[in-house]
Amino acid sequence: MTILGLHHVTATVDDAQDDLDFCADALGLRLVKKTVNFDNHHVYHFYYGDTRGTPGTIWTTFPYKGHGVRVGTHGAGQVAATAFSVPTGALQFWRARLGARGIATNDVEPRFGEPVLRFSDRSGLMFELIATDRDPRVAWVAEGFDADTAIRGLHGVTLTVRDSAGTIDLMTRLLSYRIVGEAEHRTRLAAGADTPGHFIDVVADPSAAAGSNGLGTVHHVAMAIATEAEQLRLRAELLQYGCRVTEVRDRCYFKSIYFREPGGVLFEVATIQPGFTADEELASLGRDLKLPPWEEPNRRDIEAALAAVTY
């Protein structure tokens, strides 16, 4: 198989401290890397996940407050919702926890037999918690949580596209995805395994207006691939298919290629290695600002421009 499952999901958010408070405190995710946007080194890039930031558990953000980025619009060609996996029976705990922090929650129709709790952050991003007994992963257990309540990782993402045929064709033909569920206008695809951390749901909405990137929108969804050689082989296949694909980009903790699928959603394919312990010990992940080697000469300028945050 080419694609092993999800690697991470990346969104554009507003305030850096609000984002840390939401992801690390409210959601109980571990901050596994505090670095900068490699395309704009005056903007943080936060990575959250499990104990070591295992691919399939990673949620990442670019906090763009004060940089002139407008609020995005939700619509076709975007990730509409990011879902996290929690143990069966945990949703009552989450209703109380989020409600105590002023975060409104909404129970929506169970999806493929699993209950779903929906809510948003201050930037307007839509999240879901899906309670399941099909997730064997070991959670990072933050203060206030236990193994029966903590998030175990990504469950999946929901894409909104006007016509799902092209999206599904690319995913099943080149990316090793297979259809594992269908309901109304929703098609669930999985790669690597039919379990949380491997799902992408494609929702067809022919009347949806085009979405636009900005604050409160998901920038891209990344899928995991085992090796750089497989990544290069897939890149050649994508080019032959007709996709416009970037060159391989070194993200220090993985290497990536980017392309848009036929429905307009930005996809990334990222390698598993070297991982987040490449420049920090496991016990110290997320404590210090880490910069790529080529930015170290600019550290003083970068640190002066970044917002002060506490974690």
Residue pairs with C-beta under 8 A, 6 or more apart in sequence:
1 176
1 191
1 192
2 174
2 175
2 176
2 191
2 225
2 230
2 234
3 175
3 176
3 177
3 191
3 192
3 223
3 224
3 225
3 269
4 55
4 191
4 192
4 223
4 224
4 225
4 226
4 272
5 55
5 56
5 190
5 191
5 192
5 193
5 197
5 198
5 223
5 224
6 55
6 56
6 154
6 156
6 157
6 197
6 198
6 199
6 200
6 221
6 222
6 223
6 224
7 55
7 56
7 58
7 222
7 223
7 224
7 254
7 268
7 269
7 270
7 272
8 47
8 49
8 55
8 58
8 59
8 60
8 154
8 221
8 222
8 270
9 58
9 59
9 60
9 79
9 82
9 154
9 157
9 218
9 220
9 221
9 222
10 60
10 61
10 62
10 218
10 219
10 220
10 221
10 222
10 268
11 59
11 60
11 61
11 62
11 82
11 123
11 125
11 216
11 217
11 218
11 219
12 61
12 62
12 64
12 69
12 72
12 123
12 213
12 214
12 215
12 216
12 217
12 218
12 219
13 19
13 61
13 62
13 63
13 64
13 121
13 123
13 125
13 215
13 216
14 63
14 64
14 65
14 122
14 123
14 215
14 216
15 63
15 65
15 122
15 307
16 44
16 46
16 63
16 65
16 306
16 307
16 309
17 307
17 309
17 310
18 63
18 121
18 122
18 123
19 46
19 61
19 63
19 121
19 123
20 31
20 46
20 309
20 310
20 311
22 121
22 122
23 29
23 31
23 46
23 48
23 59
23 61
24 30
24 31
24 48
24 142
24 311
25 101
26 97
26 98
26 101
26 103
27 48
27 84
27 151
28 140
28 141
28 142
28 143
28 144
28 145
28 150
28 151
29 48
29 49
29 59
29 140
29 142
29 151
30 48
30 49
30 50
30 51
30 53
30 140
30 142
30 285
30 286
31 46
31 47
31 48
31 285
31 286
31 311
32 47
32 48
32 49
32 52
32 53
32 58
32 276
32 285
32 286
33 45
33 46
33 47
33 53
33 253
33 276
33 280
33 285
33 286
33 290
34 44
34 46
34 47
34 286
34 287
34 288
34 289
34 290
34 311
35 44
35 45
35 47
35 252
35 289
35 290
35 291
35 292
36 42
36 43
36 44
36 45
36 289
36 291
36 295
36 302
36 306
37 43
37 44
37 45
37 62
38 45
38 249
38 251
38 292
40 67
41 291
41 295
41 298
41 302
42 67
42 302
42 305
42 306
43 62
43 63
43 64
43 67
43 306
44 61
44 62
44 63
44 306
44 307
44 309
45 60
45 61
45 62
46 60
46 61
46 63
47 53
47 58
47 59
47 60
47 253
47 276
47 286
48 58
48 59
48 60
48 61
49 57
49 58
49 59
49 140
49 153
50 57
50 137
50 138
50 139
50 140
50 152
50 153
51 138
51 140
51 282
52 275
52 276
52 277
52 282
52 285
53 253
53 275
53 276
53 285
54 137
54 153
55 224
55 254
55 270
55 272
56 137
56 153
56 154
56 197
56 198
56 224
57 137
57 152
57 153
57 154
57 197
58 154
59 82
59 84
59 154
62 219
63 307
64 215
65 307
66 307
69 214
69 215
70 214
70 215
71 124
71 214
71 215
71 216
72 211
72 212
72 213
72 214
72 215
72 216
72 217
73 209
73 211
73 212
73 214
73 217
74 80
74 124
74 126
74 160
74 211
74 216
74 217
75 160
75 208
75 209
75 210
75 211
75 212
76 160
76 161
76 162
76 205
76 208
76 209
76 210
76 211
76 263
76 264
77 160
77 161
77 210
77 211
77 260
77 263
77 264
77 265
78 159
78 160
78 211
78 217
78 218
78 264
78 265
79 157
79 158
79 159
79 218
79 220
79 221
79 265
80 126
80 158
80 159
80 160
80 203
81 118
81 126
81 127
81 128
81 157
81 158
82 125
82 126
82 127
82 128
82 154
82 157
82 218
83 116
83 127
83 128
83 129
83 130
83 154
83 155
83 156
83 157
83 158
83 199
84 127
84 128
84 129
84 130
84 151
84 152
84 153
84 154
84 155
85 129
85 130
85 132
85 135
85 137
85 151
85 152
85 153
85 154
85 155
85 196
85 197
86 94
86 129
86 130
86 131
86 132
86 149
86 150
86 151
86 152
87 131
87 132
87 133
87 135
87 147
87 148
87 149
87 152
88 131
88 132
88 133
89 131
89 148
90 129
90 131
90 148
90 149
91 107
91 115
91 117
91 129
91 131
93 149
94 105
94 117
94 129
94 149
95 105
95 117
97 144
98 104
98 105
98 119
99 105
103 119
103 120
103 121
104 119
104 120
105 117
105 118
105 119
106 117
106 118
106 119
107 115
107 116
107 117
107 118
108 116
108 117
108 118
108 128
109 116
110 116
111 130
111 183
111 186
111 201
112 181
112 183
112 188
114 130
114 131
114 132
115 130
115 131
116 128
116 129
116 130
117 128
117 129
117 130
117 131
118 126
118 127
118 128
119 126
119 127
119 128
119 129
120 126
120 127
121 127
123 215
123 216
124 215
124 216
124 217
125 216
125 217
125 218
128 155
129 151
130 155
130 156
130 196
132 155
132 196
134 195
134 196
135 152
135 153
135 155
135 195
135 196
135 197
136 195
137 152
137 153
137 196
137 197
138 147
138 152
139 145
139 147
139 150
139 151
139 152
139 153
140 150
140 151
141 147
141 150
142 150
152 196
153 196
153 197
154 196
154 197
155 196
155 197
155 199
156 188
156 196
156 197
156 198
156 199
156 200
156 201
157 199
157 200
157 201
157 218
157 221
158 186
158 201
158 202
158 203
159 167
159 200
159 201
159 202
159 203
159 221
159 263
159 265
160 203
160 205
160 208
160 211
161 167
161 202
161 203
161 204
161 205
161 208
161 262
161 263
161 264
161 265
162 204
162 205
162 206
162 208
162 263
163 204
163 206
163 262
163 263
164 185
164 187
164 202
164 203
164 204
164 263
166 261
166 262
166 263
167 202
167 261
167 262
167 263
167 265
168 179
168 187
168 189
168 202
169 262
170 241
170 243
170 261
170 262
171 177
171 189
171 191
171 200
171 202
171 261
172 178
172 179
172 189
173 241
174 234
174 237
174 238
174 241
175 191
175 223
175 234
176 191
176 192
177 189
177 190
177 191
177 200
178 189
178 190
178 191
179 187
179 188
179 189
180 188
180 189
180 190
180 194
180 199
181 187
181 188
182 188
185 203
185 204
185 205
186 201
186 202
186 203
187 201
187 202
187 203
187 204
188 199
188 200
188 201
188 202
189 199
189 200
189 201
189 202
190 198
190 199
190 200
191 198
191 200
191 223
192 198
192 224
200 221
202 263
210 264
211 217
213 219
219 266
220 258
220 265
220 266
220 267
220 268
221 265
221 266
221 267
221 268
222 256
222 267
222 268
222 269
222 270
223 267
223 268
223 269
223 270
224 269
224 270
224 271
224 272
225 231
225 234
225 269
225 270
225 271
225 272
226 271
226 272
227 271
228 248
228 255
228 271
231 248
231 255
231 257
231 269
231 271
232 248
234 257
234 269
235 245
235 248
235 257
235 269
238 245
238 257
238 259
239 245
243 259
243 260
243 261
244 259
244 260
245 257
245 258
245 259
246 256
246 257
246 258
246 259
247 257
248 255
248 256
248 257
249 255
249 256
249 257
249 258
250 292
251 270
252 274
252 278
252 279
252 292
253 274
253 275
253 276
253 278
254 270
254 271
254 272
254 273
254 274
254 275
255 270
255 271
256 268
256 269
256 270
256 271
257 268
257 269
258 266
258 267
258 268
259 266
259 267
260 266
260 267
261 267
276 285
277 285
279 290
280 286
280 287
280 288
280 290
286 311
289 302
289 303
289 306
291 298
291 299
291 302
295 302
